[in-house]
Amino acid sequence: MRALSRLALGVAALALAGCSALDNASRIDYRSAAKLPNLEVPPDLVSPRSDDRFAIPSRGQPQTLSGFQSARPERTADGPRVLPAADGVRVERAGNRRWLSVNLPPDRVYPLVREFWQESGFVIQSEMPEVGILETDWAENRAKLSQDFIRNTLGKVFDSLYSTGERDKFRTRLEASGSGATEIFITHRGLVEIYKDTQRSSTVWTPRPSDPELEAEFLTRLMVKLGADQQRARQQVAAAPAGVAAPVPGAAA
C-alpha cells in the first residue's frame, strides 16, 4: 500500500512538473469560438455598430487610413519616444499601454491582421478596413477548462457541456504613422457569467476588467505572424520600457 502511495505521489509530481513547464501558448485556445452562441452586448460594452466613433466615414470625409490619420489631431510633444531601430516591427509603450509599429503601409498590414485573428480561432464580428478597425466576436478560452478525469475520459463527446463562464473579444485598430509605418493597437474586453439571484436559478453576463496580459500575449503572437522570432518577440513585449520602442530586427521587412 505504501509503495502504491509513493507511486501515486510520484505520478502526481510529474504531472505538476509538466503543467508548470507549459507556456502561455498552452493556456490560450479559442478554436471553438465559431460554435459559441451569440451573446447580447451588455449596456456597459458599446457595440461598434451603434457608436459614432466607429462610424464609416461619409462622403467628403477621409476614405483611406492615411487620410483618416491626417484628419486626426497630431500627437503631442510628450508622446512616446521612439528609439532608432532596424526595419521590421517594434513594440512601443506609453505608461501601461503597448502597441506595435510595423514598417509596412496599412493596406498591406490589414489583411495580415485579419488573417491572424481567424487563424487564432476567432470569428470576425465587424470590420471597417477603410478606417483600420476590426473586432472579433465573443469567444471562450477553452484552455482554461480543467482537465479532469471525466473530461479526459469522455473526450470531446460531451465537451460542449463544459464552460469557463467567461467570454473575450478583441478590438484591433490600425493607424498610419507619419513615417509610412502602421501602428497596431489591441484592446481586450471581457464578460463573466454570474448568478442573478441567491437561488442560482439563472445567470447573466456582466463585464469584467480587461486583461493586459491577454493583450500582450496577442501582441506577441501578432509580431510572430508578421515575421518576428517568437522568443525575441515575447521578450520585447515583456521588457518594453515606458515611452520607448523595443525593436525586433528582421521582421516584416
N, C-alpha and C positions, 0 to 999 in steps of 0.2 A: 504493500500500500504506500509506504514512504517512497519507494522507488518510483511508483506511478506519479506521486505528487511532485517529486523532483522533476520528472519528465514533463509534466504539465506546466510547471513553472518555467522550465527551460524553453518550451514552445512559446509560451506567452511572452517571455522576454525577447525571443527572436522576432515575434510579430510586432512588438512595440518598437524594437530597433528598426524594423523595416518601415514602420509608419513614420518614425522620426526622420528617416532619410528621404522621404518624399518631398519634392519641391512644390512650388506654387502651381506648376502645371497640372499636378495630380489633384489639386483642390478646386479646379475650375472645369466644369463640364456642362455646357449649355446645349448639348446636341439635341435635347428633347424640346427645345424652345418652340418648334413649329407645331407640336402636338398639344400645347397648353391651351386652355380655354381663354377667350378674350376677357380681359379684366377691365372693369369700368374705372376710368381715371378718377381718383378721389378729388374732392374740391381743392385740396392744397396743391395738387400737381396740375399744372397748366397743360392742356393739350395743345400741340403745335398748331393745329388747325383753327384754334379759337383765340390765339394770341397774336396781336398785331405785330409783335416783334418778329414773328416767323412768317409774316405775310409775303406772298410772292410780289415782287415789285410791279407796279402798274406801268403803263406806257409813259415815257418821259423820265422814269427812274433808271438807275444803273441796271443793266441786264447781264453783266458779267461780274465775276468775282473781283477782277481788278477795278472795275468801275464802282462796284459796291464798296470796296475798301477805300477808294479815293474819296467817296462821299462821306465817310465816317470821320469823326474828329481824329486829329493826329495824336500819337502817343505823347505824353508829357515828358519833359526832360528827366524826371525822376523815375522813368520806367526802367525795365530790366536792362542791365548791361549785357552785351554780347562779346565774348572773347573771340579773338581770331581762331578760326577752325578750318580744318580741311573740308573739301567738298563732301557733301553727304547729308546726314541727318544728325541733329544735335538736340539735346534736352535744354530747355530754358526754364527758369524758375523765378517767380516773384512772390516772396512770402512762402505760403504753403501750397501755392498753385504751380503745377508743372504743365508744360506742353512741349510739342515737338516743332522744330523748324527744319523743313526739308528743302533741299536745293533742287526743287523741281517746281514748275508752274502748276497752279491749281487744277487746270484741265487734265493734267497727267496724274496728279495725286488722287483726285476724287474717285476714279474707277478703282484704284488700288484699295482705298479705304472702304469702299462699298463691298468689294470682294473679300476684304479682311473680315468684316463683320459676318458675312454669310458663311465663310469658312469656319468662323468661331461658333457657329450653331445658332445664330440669331436670324430672326425674320425682320426685314426692313419694314417698319410701320409707315414712315413718312420720310420724304427726301425732297430737297429743293437744290439741285446742283447749281442753279444759276446764282444762288447766294451762299453756297457751300454749307448747307445744313443737312444732316442725315440723322435719323433717330430710329433705334431698334424698337421692336415690340417688347412687352413684358416677358421675361424668361426666368426659368428656375435653374439654379446651380445645383445639378443633381449630385455633384461631388460632395456636397455637404451631408448627404444621407448616410447614416451609419450602416456599415457593412455587417449586419447581424447574421446569425445562423440561418434564420428563416429566409431572409432576402438572398443570401448566398446560395441556399439550397434550391429555392424555387426559381432562381434566376429572374429573367425579365417577364415571366408569365404574369405575375401579379405586381410587377414593378410600378405600374401606374397608380397603385393604391397608396404608395408612399409619397409623402410631400414634406418639403423642408419648412413650409409655412412662410416662405419668403419669395419675393419676385424682384427682378432687377431689369432696368433698361438703361441704355446709354445714348447720350446725345453727342454727336461729333460736329464740330464747327471748324471750317477751313477759312482762313483769312490770307489774302495775298499781302505779302510784305513789300516794302519799297525796294528791296534788293532783288525782286523777282522770285523769291522763295515763297514757300507756303507754310503757314503756322497752323498746327492741328491741336485743337482742344477737345478733350474727352471729359464729359460730365456724367456722373452716375446718379441715378435716382432709385430709391428702393421702397418696397412695400413689405409689411409684415401682417400676417393673419392673426387676429386676436378674437377672443370670445366677446360677444356683445353684452352678455349678462352673466350673473353668478351661476345660473343654471347650466351654462355652457351648451345651450340648445342650438345656437347658431354662431357664425363667425362673420367678421367683416375685415376688409383690407384697409390698412391705415398706413400713412407714410412713415418711413423710418429714416434715420440720418444717412446721408450719402457716405460712401466708403472710399476714402482716399487711397487705401491700399489696392482696391479693385481698379481704380482709375490708373494708378501707377503700373499695375500688372498689365493692363491692356495697352498702355503706352509702350511698355517694354515689348509686348508681342507685336504691336504695330511697327515698331522700329525694326524688328526681325523681318517682318513682311517686306519692309522697304529696303532690306539688304544688309542690315547691321548684324554683327556677330551676337549671338544670344547672350553669352556670358558678359561681354563688354556692355551690351545694351542694359542688362539688368544692373550692372554696377553703376552705370552712368545715371540711370533713373533714380537709384537709391542715394547716390552721393552728390547729385547736382546741388551746389550751394545756392543760396538765395541771391537772385539778382544777376546771375551769370549763366552762360551757356556751357554745357558739357558736350564736347564734340565726340562723334562716333565716326572716325575716318573710314572712307571707302564705301559707305552706304549710300544708296540712291544716287550714285554718280552717273 
